[in-house]
Amino acid sequence: MYAHPRYSPEAISELCQAHPLLNELIALKPVTWFNPERLPVEQALAAVGLTAEDVQDASQRLDRFAAYFSVAFPETAISQGRLESPIRKLPKMQQALEAQFQQTLPGELWLKMDNQLPISGSIKARGGIYEVLQHAEKLALKAGLLQRSDDYAKLHSAPFREFFSQYSIAVGSTGNLGLSIGMIGAKLGFQTSVHMSAEARTWKKQLLRTQGVTVVEYDSDYSVAVAEGRAQAAGDAYCHFVDDENSLQLFLGYAVAGERLKAQFEQADIKVDRANPLFVYLPCGVGGGPGGVAFGLKLAFGDAVHCIFAEPTHSPCMLLGVYSGLHDQISVQDLHIDNITAADGLAVGRPSGFVGRLMSPMLDGFYTLGDEDMLSLLGRLNEQEDIKLEPSALAGMPGPWRVLQDEGYLQRLGLTPERLANAHHLVWATGGGMVPQAEMAQYLAQAAALAGEE
Ligand SMILES: *Cc1c(COP(=O)(O)O)cnc(C)c1O
């Protein structure tokens, strides 16, 4: 069912002739590609089966569960059980990068700090946790144990944990999705197993094991971990498999970020419209996180928001899929790109076909960057703003300068100097909040070593 085509050397060389940028991808050069087929949001939305109501439904579900979070994860009580992250302006980082790239950035550089999301310290706390809640609610409603009007704090109790313990949840992950699903799955009482790919960090596996989660380790890459998890769950009616490559629920959970950001911007008096464009830079792995967030942003801000995905030069799977039009029918390994990167959250060789097909008309573009760039940006952000992120979360940081360097793109979208002067550039910091100190010290040492080489 999940067989993928194999490509002969001839087929690859024909593909590269038709799509010249692939030669640069194969050479592992940093590339930038703006999407010539971006559609006005109305048109793009009309073509997809998803609507604002679907995202609204997800948002209301999260509201119902707020009472549960306040008691089950007391650290969320200060935000009334809502899992959300702050935004922050980065004036010092902006200056440092303007010097580094030798180009002033008109407008302001901001950070969306999903590294501070409660429970798992990454963007996966949006989609991953949401999907488990959706599943749990469905089971409890069906069993007659719960009504939508109830106080969901009652789910944090022995009878509910016992009820959920008849069921299991499985997921394949590069680390952070497993961490999010494992934490919430185990807390609700589900038997939870997480299939971790080779790049998943040891501390994540250890943390999950202390929570009673079964962690299965693989020597191979993410796609294999997902396929194995999927195979083990198939045929078990009591097991729900969270399918990172194809899940609508994950996607909707991420999409709630759009209206949340809109409210935060209103509170901060930040205007977004045609005269005041918003650029958002999203690190991309399999695509569900950035895809879902971008979908929510398009619903919230329409054509005034410009979404750009960032990937490692060694794992440019979504760029490859969208640019070639082959989506999940091609992997970076088909081009002999190794999918080995320090940005473990982005180490994905084959993109989600579901997300690529749905989102490509809504995206402005893609770019790739090297591991050294992510690591030195990690050091730079710590030094300038005292913010510590994991390598993946820095992928969006050079994005504003990639935008400035493409005259053709700016002209095509009518992004005049007047509009750019009012722009907000929001880098989505997707993770790093739970990285142990010793591990963070290693990242910072690597960054310092790179700075020393300059
Ligand atoms: C998972 C992850 C991403 C990308 O999300 P996808 O859904 O895989 O595209 C980005 N950053 C971090 C830190 C992640 O864990």
The ligand as an SDF file (V2000), in Angstrom:
LIG
                    3D

 15 15  0  0  0  0  0  0  0  0999 V2000
    8.7440   18.4060   14.1760 C   0  0  0  0  0  0  0  0  0  0  0  0
    9.4990   19.6550   14.2370 C   0  0  0  0  0  0  0  0  0  0  0  0
    9.4660   20.5730   13.1930 C   0  0  0  0  0  0  0  0  0  0  0  0
    8.7440   20.3600   11.8960 C   0  0  0  0  0  0  0  0  0  0  0  0
    7.4470   19.8370   11.9590 O   0  0  0  0  0  0  0  0  0  0  0  0
    6.9530   18.7980   10.8690 P   0  0  0  0  0  0  0  0  0  0  0  0
    5.5520   18.5440   11.1790 O   0  0  0  0  0  0  0  0  0  0  0  0
    7.8030   17.5660   11.0000 O   0  0  0  0  0  0  0  0  0  0  0  0
    7.1910   19.4470    9.5430 O   0  0  0  0  0  0  0  0  0  0  0  0
   10.2100   21.7320   13.3430 C   0  0  0  0  0  0  0  0  0  0  0  0
   10.9250   21.9730   14.4510 N   0  0  0  0  0  0  0  0  0  0  0  0
   10.9640   21.1240   15.4790 C   0  0  0  0  0  0  0  0  0  0  0  0
   11.7630   21.4560   16.6880 C   0  0  0  0  0  0  0  0  0  0  0  0
   10.2560   19.9360   15.4080 C   0  0  0  0  0  0  0  0  0  0  0  0
   10.3030   19.0700   16.4320 O   0  0  0  0  0  0  0  0  0  0  0  0
  1  2  1  0
  2  3  1  0
  2 14  2  0
  3  4  1  0
  3 10  2  0
  4  5  1  0
  5  6  1  0
  6  7  2  0
  6  8  1  0
  6  9  1  0
 10 11  1  0
 11 12  2  0
 12 13  1  0
 12 14  1  0
 14 15  1  0
M  END
$$$$
